[in-house]
Each structure stands twice: as structure tokens, then as C-alpha cells.
Amino acid sequence: MTEAELLFTHIMQCDFVDLYLSRKQRLDKNKSFQIAKVLRKRLKGEPLEYILGKTEFMGLEFKVNTDVFIPHPDTEILVETVIRLAKDYVFKDMDILDMGTGSGCIAVSLAKNLPYAKITATDISPKAIEIARQNSRLNNIIDRINFVVADLFDSDKLQVENYDFIVSNPPYIPSLEIQDLANEIQWQPQVALDGGEDGLCFYRRIIRSAPYYLKKDGYLVLEFGFNQRRTLEDILIKSRNFEIIDIVNDYNGIERVIVAKNNKNG
């Protein structure tokens, strides 16, 4: 739906079809006031998702606020890639670690689509973990995900050589480029944007430690930014612990997800 449709279905508390069926209906003063209030916030650059307090991802509803990054449609490619790879685990238990879960959109979507998966979701922000926990409850999978406050692997609640998949959409914007981003993006938490000097700080940390937490032949699946593929591949190759399996494009044909298999021995 367009922003206008999202706004009006929210204010009118109706679905897309009913919105157009009632298009000649006059708005009462209260609803007119609510719409005007939202439009004033939008003019200041506040994202509509924060104003409405919710968004959609993988066909599911997620609560969002300024404590979490707004789920982006391109990240659905990351989730779909893991689901595709997980077809070999059908009817088998599998363990998935979602690093930097934010709103929980990745972990919750995987739990909804992979009923045999056990999922651990981490984030450095306790506030983000609380939102993610609320979203797991909202989507009726609260018992399927273990939420952990942690700076990447820095937690004794994570188990070595335990995970079939480590999946992450870490911050990947170079620090000096954040100030040039669109106003809407700058509303979002900087901790979810700032990827260090070249945008790849968190990738280096994840790739350094992931082999010790993945099972042999387990998968590392990472979303990355525009024009970062070559450097990311170099980091993986130099680690000598991963075999690059696939590069997956997003809906616009831009390279978006890298898949690597753990080949570390012992």
C-alpha cells in the first residue's frame, strides 16, 4: 500500500478494500485532527512507521519505535535465503542465531516459516530486545525464540559449535556517510546504522568469531550494502574458515546477501 493508504486504513481502522468502499464518507473532526497531526510529523521527516508504531515484514505485523531500525523490504531476501537453505533440515531440529535482531523481524519471520527451528536472537540494546520480545508475542511464537542481550557473541548464553545458521543484517553505513543520509533514515537509531570507518566493522567481528559457534558446514548468511561485496568476500577468504556459496540479489537486482559455509576443522 502507499503511505496515504497506510495512513487512512490506520486512522479509519479498516482494511484496504473497505477504505475505497467508503471513500465518499466524510471524516469526523477527531479523525481529521489525527490525520493532520500525522502529516505535520511527516513534514518534519519522521518515518510513517514510527508515527503509526507498526510496519509489515514478510506478511507479518511488527511493532516499531525509535529504539529499533525499521525493517526494510530488502531484508526479506535474507530471510528467504535462510528458508531456502533450510529445506535440507525439514522435519529436523535446527539451531539459528540471529545477531543484532532489532525489532525481531528476522527471528520472528524465521520462526513462523521454520517450525522445527530453535532460534536465539541477540541485540546489544535491552530496549530493542524488549520490542523484539513483544513482536514474538504479537505473532504467537514467544516460546520459540530465546532473546539475549549481548554485543554480538559476548554472552555465556551462546553455545560454541551449536548453530546450523548464523544470520545477521548488521550496521553497514560508513560512519562519515551517516550525516548525509536522508532525514527519514537519521530518525533511526545510530547504533543500527553505524558500521565503522568503511561500514564493515561488524562483519569483521562476526566473521572472526562465527566459525567457533557454527557447526561444521553450518551457514553464515549476511546482508550487506551497495558495493561492499568484494571487500566482504576478501574478509571471508582471508579468514580461511569459510567457503563462499552464493551471492543473492535484492528485488532491484542489487547484490544484497552473501552465503558462506563454515569449513573450520576443530
N, C-alpha and C positions, 0 to 999 in steps of 0.2 A: 504494500500500500504506500501511497505518497504520504508526505508529512501531514498535509491537510487532512487526509483521510484518517490517519492515525489519531490526529488531534480530535477530530469531530467524533469518531467512534468512541474515543475515551470519554469525552465530555458528555456525549449523548447516551453513553453506556449501552451501545448497540453494536451489532456486527456490520460488516461491510455492505451486505445486501440490504439490511434494514435502513442503513444510512441513506441509500439512494431511494428507497421506497418512501422515505419520509422527508425527501429533500425540500418539499414545499412547506414543511412545518416551521412555524415561527419560533425562534428561540426566546425563552423567558429571560428575565433580567439576570438571574443568577448564572445561567449558562453563558450568556453574553459576557458577563463580568469575568468568568473563568477563562473564556477564550481570549479576551483582551489581555488578561494577566499573563497567559502563556505567550502570546505574541510579543509582549514587552520583554519578556525574558529571552525569547529567541532573537530579538533585535540586538540584545547585548551579547549574543553568541553562545548562550547556554544551550547545550545539546538537548534536543527534544526528549531523548531517552531519560535524561536526568530530571527534566521537568515532569514527565509522566511517571517516573520512578520504575519504569519497566522497559523491556525490549524483547525481541524474539530471536531465537537462535536454534537452528536445526528443528524448526517447527514447535519449539517449546518456549514457554514464557519464563523470563528471568527478571528478578528484581535487581535494579542497579541504582547506585547513588555515587557521589563524588569520591567514595572510598575505593571504587573499583573501575577498571577500564571497561568501556562499553564493548561488548562482544561485536566483532566485525564479521560480515558475511564470508570474507576470505578464509577465516579460521575454520569454517565448516569443512574446507578442503583437508585440513589437518585431521579433524575428527573422522571424516570419510575415509581417509588413507588408513588410519588405525583400524577402522571397522573392516576394511578390505583385507588388510594383512591378518586380522584376527580370524578370518574364515577357517584357517587351519586348526583353530582351537575350539571349534564348535563342539559343544557338549563336554568340554574340558575346562577345568578351573584355570584361570589365568590371573596374573597379578599385574596391575597397571599403576604406574606412578606418574601423576600429573604435577609438574613443577611450576609454581607460580600460578596457582589456579584462579586468582582474582575472583570474579563473580561465580566461579564454579562451572561455567558454561561447557568446558571441555569434559570435565569429570562427570557431570550430570548427564550430558549427551551420550557419553560412552556407556554409562551405567544403564541408560534407557535402551540402548541398542545392543548391548552385550550382556545378557542376563547371567552369564556364568563368570563374569569378571569380578574380581575383588579390586577395588580402587582405593588408592591413597592419594590425597590431594594436599599439597603444601603451599604455603604462602608466607612471606616474611611479615605481612600485615595481619594482626589479630582482627582488625575491622573487616578486612577482606574475607578472612576465614569465616567470620560470622555471617556475612552476606551469602557466601557460598553454601554454608550450612542451611540458611533459610531457603535458598534455591533448591537444595536437595529435598527439603521438606515440601516445598511448593510442588515439586514434580514427583513426590511419593517414592523417593529412593533414599531416604535419610539413613536407613540401615545398611546401605550398600557402599557407602563411602566413608573412609576414615580420614578426618581432617586433622592436619598437623601444622602448627605454626613453626616455620623453620626458614632459615636462609639457605635455600637450595638443599644440600644434603646434610646440613648441620643440625642433625637431630638423632638421638639414640632410638627413636621410634621407627626409623627406616632400617630395613634389613639388607645386608650385603648378599649378593648373588641370589636375589629373590624375585626380580621383576622380569616379566616377559616383554614389557614395553615401558620405556620412559618417554613421555610425550610432553612437549612444552612449546609455548608461544612466549618466549622471554622478551624483555625490552630490547629493541634493536635500533633505536634512533640515536645517532651520534650526539653527544652532549651539546655541542655548539650549534646543532641544527634545530634544537627544540624551540628556541626563541623565534624561529622563522616559520614554525608550523601554523596552520590555520587556527583562528581563535577557538573554534569548537574543540579542537584536539587539546589545546592548552588548558581547557577546563578539567581534563582528566589527570589522575594522579601522576606526578612526575616519576615516581618510583616504577610505574608501569610503562614508562616511555624511554627513560634514560639508559642507553646501552653502553655508556662509556665513550671513550675518545673516538673509536671507529664503529661503535654500535654493536660490537661483538664480544664485549667483556663477559657477559653471562654465558655465551656459547662456549668460550674457552673453559670456564669453570665447570660447566655441565659435562663437556667432553672429557675433561681431565678426570672426573670422579665417576661418571656413569658406568664405565666398564666394571667397576667393583660392585655395583649394585644390580646390574643386569645379569640374568642367566646367560650361560654360553649360548650364542646365536640369538640372544634377545635383541629387540629392535629399539633404536633411538630415533624418534620421529620429531623433527623440529620445524616450526615455521620460521621463515626469515624474510628480510626486507629486500627491496629493489636493489639489484646489482651487488648483492652480497654472496652470491652462490660460490664464486671462485675462491674467495678468501675462506669461506666456511669449509669448502672441500679441502683446502690446504691444511686447515686446522685438524680436520678429521684424519687426513692421510698422515700428517706428521705425528699424530698420537700413536700410530701403529697398532691401534686397538680396534679399528672399525673398517668394515668393507662397505663402501657406498653402494646402495642397492638401487635407489631411484630418486629422481627429481620430479616433483609433481607441480604442474601449473595451476594457477587460480582461474577463476571464471573469465578473466580478461587475457588469458594466455601468458601471464607473467609468472616466472619461476617463483614458487611460494613455499614448498615443503621439501625437505630432504629426509631420506630414509637411509639409515646406516645400521648394519648388523654387527653385533659385538663378536669379535673373534679373539678376544684376550684369553689366553690359556693360564688358568690358575691365578 
